[in-house]
């Protein structure tokens, strides 16, 4: 993942948390699932 993509994701997370949107939780869940899958 490039730095540009990471920056966009960071901006989306900040926007979602500032506006109390559920997007933040889905991103955290997806990231955790990805980490678990990557670790085996």
C-alpha positions in Angstrom: 0.0 0.0 0.0 1.5 3.3 -1.0 1.7 6.4 1.1 -1.0 8.2 -0.9 -3.5 5.4 -0.3 -2.5 5.3 3.4 -3.1 9.1 3.6 -6.5 8.8 2.0 -7.5 6.1 4.5 -6.2 8.2 7.4 -8.3 11.1 6.2 -11.4 8.9 5.9 -10.9 7.5 9.4 -10.5 11.0 10.9 -13.6 12.3 9.0 -15.6 9.3 10.2 -14.6 9.6 13.8 -15.2 13.3 13.8 -18.7 12.8 12.4 -19.5 9.7 14.4 -19.9 7.5 11.3 -19.7 3.7 11.5 -17.0 3.6 8.8 -14.3 3.6 11.4 -15.4 0.4 12.9 -15.6 -1.4 9.6 -12.1 -0.3 8.7 -10.8 -1.5 12.1 -12.5 -4.9 11.7 -11.2 -5.3 8.1 -7.7 -4.4 9.2 -7.7 -6.8 12.1 -9.0 -9.6 9.9 -6.3 -8.8 7.3 -3.6 -9.0 10.0 -4.9 -12.3 11.3 -5.0 -13.8 7.8 -1.5 -12.5 7.0 -0.1 -14.0 10.2 -1.6 -17.4 9.4 
